[in-house]
């Protein structure tokens, strides 16, 4: 019998475990995968991207019923072991209604102020490096970032200066990295294989290292790996969850609990709730609203490789972003989105994406000259973009929206880069990088268990408690009402800290 069972050890689950560890309650974190092994293949792009060494082998279905292998990582720390650790706060405006080219981004039932203090706590917990105020759209905070910004390497600084001269306002990217992860071994270290790779040096600010390891220092916190939760059961009244059903080493077992925190990620949390249907909840556990799985969002994303006229020897280029087009301005009626640097391409990644080299370039030469950008535009909630389960298999039915703003964002970046006269050509990373930008790449997933005041139109309340049940909380990207246009991880972490505070102060004491 556990006081609390947390399902998932990613950004939401690991942070929940950290925040609740000092409660004295008996806590179990259940993770369907294992630890990512520390091995030389961690930094091998062929192994990581082409051979998909660390991604799940399970198959999902698209809206046409065609199967695909998603770029999901089932391991301790979840997808944060592989993310680029760009840790942004949502803008204050993101919590309000915003008009876009593709429609309306709805208002949240909470405001930025409700998360402000937790954002700062999250930045400290995940070792965020940044420069407060350099991003013109960033919410004000009197406290600086916990750590100074990462320096731009010479070629990146040159591009930064050129974009500034063009009239844009590039800013220092907030990145989670711990340069002193071990007490005794702190040799100088250069960031390199970071974005999309697991970090064998354990410098990346991921959920496993920043939150879960601290939670596991408490004797009342336990981690169970290689354990898949297949169902959540309620008691006879149907008002409380009472146990989870797990598969472990080929056996099926049940574990009793007083409280469940579901943090399996927006897609898998929705799927588990749908699979946990019972007599009282025939459409899925906690789904009287019929909203579970709906409004799936994962951003409009594009990876752009720009070929610089001079070689780019940069090791770590992910140090600046551009938000000049985040809001409706610069002659545009609606927002376009966000731009940031990406990890450096190598010849294997470029070769996989480009059927032929650029004129005058070999693939190796292209990699030497590559400068990489990541563009993100808001993905609007649509109830028909949804996660369902068919015969035990996850189905993601998704149709793209708000594409006009994203196309304009791409053209603005290319125009700005061309203005310097130092870029030869441009290509787009597709299938190689994180298995493409379509539904097989579920990074930034959100929206499937949306937050709201009304139980008829939302799944969880403003403390992420399921409207239909007294002791079920869903804390991952699912609670997002809209997606914004910045990476969602810090908002998930901040919300986990907030919900943990609520549980300790108002629920676990009673």
Protein Blocks (a to p, Z undefined) as FASTA:
>chain_A
ZZbdcedjbfklmmmmmmmmmnopacddddfbdcddddfklmmmklmmmnommbcfbdcd
dfkopacddfbdcdehijmlmmgoiacdddfklmpccddfkbccdddfbdfklmmmmmmm
mmmmnopacdehkamkbccdfbdcfbdcddddfklmmmmmmmmmnopacddddddddfbl
bfklccdcddfbfghpacfkomaccfklmmmmmmmmpmkbccdehiacfbdcddfkopac
fbdcddeehiacddddfbdcddebjklmmmmmmmmgcfklmnoghilnopgopaiaebja
dddddddfbdcfbfblclbccfklmpgcehiabdfbdcdddddddfklmmmmmmbdcehi
afklmmmmpccddddddddddfklccddeehiacdddddehklmmmmmmmmmmmmmmmno
pafbdcddfklngniabfklmghiahjlccdfblklcfbdfkopafkbmkbccddfklpm
bgbjbdfklmmmmmmmmmmmmmmmmmmmZZ
